[in-house]
Amino acid sequence: MNRRTLLKATLPASLLLAGCTSQTDDSNTSSPTQISTTATTTKKVSTINTTRLQPQTTTSQRTESTTEPKTTSITQSTTEPETTFRTPSTTEPETTITTQSTTEQTTSTTQSTTEPETTPSTTEQPTTSTKRTTTTVAHRAPNHSSTKGVFDEPTRGPTPFSSDATLIAFEDPSCHNCVYFEQKIYPKLKRNHIDSGELSFVLRTIPVVEKWGARAIYALEATHARDEQAFWDLKAYYFSNQDQFNTGNVLSKTKSFIDYNTRLNGRAIVRDAKSKAYNKQVREDRSVAKAANVPGTPTFFAFRSEEYVTKIVGTQSYGIFKNILGL
């Protein structure tokens, strides 16, 4: 029996295949004599080779299993989450908010800087200076004794001496002849010439007839100091109800009228009338009337523009006033 037959009979087929494998993997120069020395040696070598090959295979398998999960987990956890979350939060919100806030601040600053500096400084100042010049020209009164302090007096229509004509009236609330002018002449002058801006009407009151008229005048001055429209309403009330007043009731009736027909406090008006709080104004009108030689009430001084025309005394027709004033 030769050696090959002995090996086939002694060793299993699997060991023969393993030995072939070990020879192929370990080296290409190994000769068959090393394997066929003895059966016992061959078994040991084959066993050792087989044992070494299996761990190597296991090691390679572990390397694969270790490498693949690590690579996969690191790639996924590092790349995807960072890219997905950091990019939107860093780029979109910060850029958008900063741009909008900067733009809004710039816009508001530009508007606030431009509007206040340009409009008031260039537009309003020239207008103010023009108004002052015009007012100065309009308040130039002619040199006549009846015009002293005229711009502080109750006035209907345009500023005195700024229109075609000016009429200065001296009246007393208790004057019976004044009632005719107030009820017959004045309404026509107001409707046709005062409201249209042709005529300026100035009223100066002086107490010359009855005592209650003096108290009424003090009440009129106190009312004018607070509200000019209320002054004209109270004046009309006195002339329309002249027969109802006397020294004892004029102030109580005045209080009732003020309380129910104006926004003023009637008690305050009566208090100032009793204390003669506006005695300075009353005395000035008396002084001007004396300087202008006012003979009684009603007396009127007529002006065309800034030129004095004549004095009108007593009860006269509407045509007389219209012709004299040149209306």
BATI-290558 format. One line per 3 residues: number of its first residue (from 1); for each residue x, y, z of C-alpha. Coordinates in steps of 0.5 Angstrom, whole numbers, always signed. Each point is the difference from the previous one (the first is absolute). Layout:
NUM = X/Y/Z ~ ...
end
This chain:
1 = +0/+0/+0 ~ +3/+7/-2 ~ +0/+6/+4
4 = -6/+3/-4 ~ -5/-6/+1 ~ +2/+0/+8
7 = -2/+8/+1 ~ -6/-1/-4 ~ -2/-6/+5
10 = +2/+3/+6 ~ -2/+8/-1 ~ -7/+2/-1
13 = -2/+4/-6 ~ -1/+6/+3 ~ +7/+0/+3
16 = +3/-1/-6 ~ -4/+6/-3 ~ +2/+4/+6
19 = +7/-1/-1 ~ +0/+2/-8 ~ -3/+6/+3
22 = +5/+2/+5 ~ +5/-2/-5 ~ -3/+5/-5
25 = -1/+6/+4 ~ +7/-1/+4 ~ +5/+0/-5
28 = +1/-2/-7 ~ +6/-4/+1 ~ -2/-5/+5
31 = +2/-7/-3 ~ -5/-6/+1 ~ +6/-4/+4
34 = -2/+5/+6 ~ -7/-3/+0 ~ +2/-7/-1
37 = +5/-1/+5 ~ -4/-4/+5 ~ -8/-1/+2
40 = +1/+3/+7 ~ +4/+7/-3 ~ -5/+1/-5
43 = -6/+0/+5 ~ +4/+5/+4 ~ +1/+4/-5
46 = -6/+0/-3 ~ -4/+1/+6 ~ +5/+6/+2
49 = -1/+3/-7 ~ -8/-1/+0 ~ +0/+3/+7
52 = +4/+6/-2 ~ -4/+1/-6 ~ -7/+0/+3
55 = +2/+6/+5 ~ +3/+4/-6 ~ -7/-1/-3
58 = -3/+2/+6 ~ +4/+6/+1 ~ -1/+2/-7
61 = -8/-1/+1 ~ +1/+5/+6 ~ +4/+5/-3
64 = -6/+0/-5 ~ -5/+0/+5 ~ +3/+6/+4
67 = +2/+4/-6 ~ -6/+0/-4 ~ -5/+2/+6
70 = +6/+5/+2 ~ +0/+3/-6 ~ -8/+0/-1
73 = -1/+3/+7 ~ +5/+6/-1 ~ -2/+2/-7
76 = -7/+0/+2 ~ +0/+3/+6 ~ +6/+5/-1
79 = -2/+2/-7 ~ -8/+0/-1 ~ -2/+3/+7
82 = +6/+6/+0 ~ -2/+2/-7 ~ -8/-1/+1
85 = +0/+4/+6 ~ +6/+5/+0 ~ -1/+3/-7
88 = -7/+2/+1 ~ +0/+3/+7 ~ +7/+4/-2
91 = -2/+3/-7 ~ -7/+1/-1 ~ -2/+3/+7
94 = +6/+4/+2 ~ +0/+3/-7 ~ -7/+2/-1
97 = -1/+3/+7 ~ +6/+4/+0 ~ -1/+3/-7
100 = -7/+2/+2 ~ +1/+3/+6 ~ +6/+4/-3
103 = -4/+2/-6 ~ -6/+2/+5 ~ +5/+4/+4
106 = +3/+4/-6 ~ -7/+2/-3 ~ -3/+2/+7
109 = +7/+4/+1 ~ -1/+3/-7 ~ -7/+2/+0
112 = +1/+4/+7 ~ +6/+3/-2 ~ -3/+3/-7
115 = -7/+2/+2 ~ +1/+4/+7 ~ +6/+4/-3
118 = -2/+1/-7 ~ -8/+2/+1 ~ +0/+5/+6
121 = +7/+4/-1 ~ -1/+1/-8 ~ -8/+1/+0
124 = -3/+2/+7 ~ +5/+6/+1 ~ -1/+4/-6
127 = -8/-1/+1 ~ +1/+3/+7 ~ +4/+6/-2
130 = -5/+1/-6 ~ -6/+0/+5 ~ +4/+5/+5
133 = +1/+5/-6 ~ -7/+0/-2 ~ -3/+0/+7
136 = +5/+6/+1 ~ -3/+4/-6 ~ -8/-2/+2
139 = +1/+3/+7 ~ +2/+7/-2 ~ -6/+4/+3
142 = -1/+8/-3 ~ +2/+5/+5 ~ -7/+2/+3
145 = -2/+0/+7 ~ -5/-5/-1 ~ +5/-6/-2
148 = +4/+0/+7 ~ +0/-7/+2 ~ -4/-2/-6
151 = +3/-7/-1 ~ -2/-2/+7 ~ -7/+1/-1
154 = -6/-5/-2 ~ +0/+0/-7 ~ -4/-3/-6
157 = +3/-2/-7 ~ +7/+2/-2 ~ +5/+3/+4
160 = -1/+8/+1 ~ +3/+4/-6 ~ +1/-7/-4
163 = -6/+1/-4 ~ -4/+5/-4 ~ -3/+3/+6
166 = +0/+0/+7 ~ -6/+2/+5 ~ +2/+2/+7
169 = -6/+0/+4 ~ -2/+3/+7 ~ -6/-3/+4
172 = -3/-1/+6 ~ -4/-7/+2 ~ -5/+5/+3
175 = -1/+5/-5 ~ -7/+0/-4 ~ +3/+3/-6
178 = +5/-5/-1 ~ -5/-6/+0 ~ -2/+3/-7
181 = +7/-1/-3 ~ +1/-7/+3 ~ -7/-2/-3
184 = -1/+3/-6 ~ +7/+3/-3 ~ +5/-5/+3
187 = -3/-7/-3 ~ +0/+3/-7 ~ +7/+3/+1
190 = +3/-7/+2 ~ -4/-4/-5 ~ +2/+4/-6
193 = +7/+3/+2 ~ +3/-3/+6 ~ -1/-7/-1
196 = +3/+1/-7 ~ +6/+3/+2 ~ -1/+7/-2
199 = -2/+4/+7 ~ +4/-1/+7 ~ -5/+2/+5
202 = +3/+2/+7 ~ -4/+1/+6 ~ +2/+4/+6
205 = -5/+0/+6 ~ -1/+6/+5 ~ -5/+1/+6
208 = -4/+7/-2 ~ -7/-2/+1 ~ -3/-4/+6
211 = +4/-3/+6 ~ -1/-8/-2 ~ +3/+2/-7
214 = +7/+1/+4 ~ -1/-7/+4 ~ -2/-3/-7
217 = +7/+3/-3 ~ +4/-3/+5 ~ -3/-7/-1
220 = +1/+1/-7 ~ +8/+2/+1 ~ +0/-7/+4
223 = -3/-4/-5 ~ +4/+3/-6 ~ +7/-2/+4
226 = -3/-7/+0 ~ -3/-1/-7 ~ -2/+5/-5
229 = -6/-4/-3 ~ -3/+0/+7 ~ +1/+8/+0
232 = -4/+1/-6 ~ -5/-5/+2 ~ -1/+4/+7
235 = +0/+6/-3 ~ -6/-2/-5 ~ -3/-2/+6
238 = +0/+6/+4 ~ -3/+4/-6 ~ -5/-5/-2
241 = -3/+0/+7 ~ +2/+7/+2 ~ -7/+2/+4
244 = +1/-6/+5 ~ +6/+2/+3 ~ +2/+4/+6
247 = +5/+2/+5 ~ -2/-6/+5 ~ -1/-6/-5
250 = +5/+2/-6 ~ +5/-5/+3 ~ -4/-5/+2
253 = -3/-1/-7 ~ +7/+1/-3 ~ +2/-6/+4
256 = -6/-4/-2 ~ +1/+2/-8 ~ +8/-2/+1
259 = -2/-7/+3 ~ -5/-2/-5 ~ +3/+3/-6
262 = +7/+0/+0 ~ +6/-5/+2 ~ +2/+5/+6
265 = -1/+1/+7 ~ -6/+5/+2 ~ +2/+0/+7
268 = +7/+2/-2 ~ -2/+5/-5 ~ -5/+4/+5
271 = +6/-1/+5 ~ +5/+4/-4 ~ -6/+5/-2
274 = -1/+2/+7 ~ +7/+1/+2 ~ +1/+4/-6
277 = +6/-5/-2 ~ +0/+3/-7 ~ +0/+7/+2
280 = +6/+2/-4 ~ -4/-2/-7 ~ -6/+4/+2
283 = +4/+6/+2 ~ +4/+0/-6 ~ -6/+0/-4
286 = -3/+6/+4 ~ +7/+4/-1 ~ +0/-1/-8
289 = -8/+2/+0 ~ +2/+6/+3 ~ +6/+1/-4
292 = -4/-1/-7 ~ -6/+5/+3 ~ -5/-5/+0
295 = -6/+4/+2 ~ -4/-7/+2 ~ -3/-6/-3
298 = +0/-3/-5 ~ +6/+4/-3 ~ +4/-3/-6
301 = +7/+1/-4 ~ +0/-2/-7 ~ +7/-1/-4
304 = +1/-2/-7 ~ +6/-5/+0 ~ +5/+4/+5
307 = -3/+7/-1 ~ -5/+3/+5 ~ -7/+3/-4
310 = -5/+2/+5 ~ -3/-1/+7 ~ -8/-2/+0
313 = -4/+1/+6 ~ -7/-2/+2 ~ -5/-4/-4
316 = +2/-1/-7 ~ -2/-4/-6 ~ +3/-6/-3
319 = +1/+4/-7 ~ +4/+6/+4 ~ +5/-5/+3
322 = +1/-4/-7 ~ +1/+7/-4 ~ +5/+3/+6
325 = +4/-7/+0 ~ +0/+0/-8 ~ -3/-7/+0
end
